[in-house]
Amino acid sequence: MNVFCNPFFIDFENEFEIIKNSFTDVIIQANELIRFIERKIKELYSWLKIYIFESSTEEIYFFKELKPKLVSRLIFYKNILKLESNLPIGIKLKRKCFEKALDKVYQQSRKDKDFYQYYRSRATSKDEQYFIRSNDKSIVNHDCSLVNYDEKLCSTHDYKVAILIANDLLSVHLEDKLEKINNSCNIVHPSLKTNLNWTGNKIDLIEVIYALHHQKVINGGNIDIKDLAAHFGNFFNIDLEENIYRSYVDIKNRKTVKTKFLHHLSENFNTKIIEEEH
């Protein structure tokens, strides 16, 4: 089937969006998307091994536009999974982690700046060299990783394009994270801190936070539980981030009523309403 009308990529985008929008937790989302993309890449490679391109224009389009976009998603979400799984506790450490990752992306772009400039300028003069497969291409002047590349599945530069696209996505993600941290820090500036203090048990507030997160009543559920805990902690002058996951495990392991605080909260409020009616 002609790659210009191949339904594979349309179906991929539709399935990708469905899976992406099905999870609010960034780590679970990344895991699910990685499994999905890896499966789709295997399908694509099976097709690619037997497909004969109708023209050099079609082959260049596939290896310059279609394949890199697909592979870039895999690279991006693997980076997200690694980043978020190893994210430290505390705003200052998080900011340092995001800034370090952003600097790494910048340094990587400088290593291959000539090709990056070629691709970003939409140049086409070297497309046949970069994006047409050939089993007799010399690898003397290329990356050592090309020693093992499969000439049926790869051109010499399609993976470089995928890395470039993935780094662009990662840069946006990291800048967004840093902006949220900076905005959060501005909100909880010492002069703006509230005088409201949580005087109940810490685990009770965490129970409320998880209930609100599960109910998707804050940002439609599109907020990470740790970020939500940080905002509640800042508002009520209590540190919650370090205990958030551990406390959730303790809540789930309760022998009797799991949502003990919410249960008492509801009972007491109902009692208050009934008393005022009489």
C-alpha positions, 0 to 999 in steps of 0.5 A: 500500500502506498505510504501516502495513504497508509491507514496504519498511521491514522489508526496509530494516532487515534489509538495513541490519543485514546490511551494517552487520555485514559491515564492521568498518572504520568508514570502509568501513562508512559508505561502504557504508551511505551508498550503500545508504541513498541507493538506498533513499531513491530507491526510496521517493521514486518510490513517494511521488510516486504514493502517495495517503495514506488519511488525515491520520493515515497521512500524519503517521505517515509524515512524523513517524516513518517517513521521518525514521528513514530519512533520519536514518541517511543524515545520521548515516553521512555525519557519521561518514564526514566525522569518521572520514576527517579524524580526526587522529593522537594521543589528545589531538587525537582527544579534542579532535576528538570534543569539538568535534563533540559541542559542535556537536551541542549547539549545533545542538539549541539553535537550534531548541529549541522544535521539539525540545521539541515533538517530544521531549515527544511532542506532537501539537497541531501535527502537521498543520501540521508533517507534512501536505504542502501546496503552498500553505504559507507559508515566511515563518516557516520555514527558507530551505531550504524554498524548494526543497523538493518538496511531494510528497516533504516536509513542512515539518518531517520533515527537522528530525526526521531531523536530531534523530534523527541528532544523537542517534545521533551524540551516543551515538557521540561519547560512546562514543569519548570514553569509550574514549579516557578508559579507554585513558588510564587504562590507560596512566597512567604509574604503570601502564605496562608495562616491556615494550618491542618490540625488533623492527622496528616494521613486524613488529609492525604485520604481527602486528596486521593478521594478528590483526585480519584473523583477528577474534580480538580483540573478534570483529574489532569494533575499528578497526585504528588503535585496535588499534594504539594498544593494542599501542603502549601495551602495548609502549611504541612509537608505531604509529598514525602508521605503521599504514596506510603500513606496510600498503602497504609489506607489500602491496608486498613482492616475495617473501613478503608476511608475512615476519615471520609466516613467520619466526615460524612457522618458528622456532617449529616448529624449536624444537618439533622440536628439543625432541622429539629 
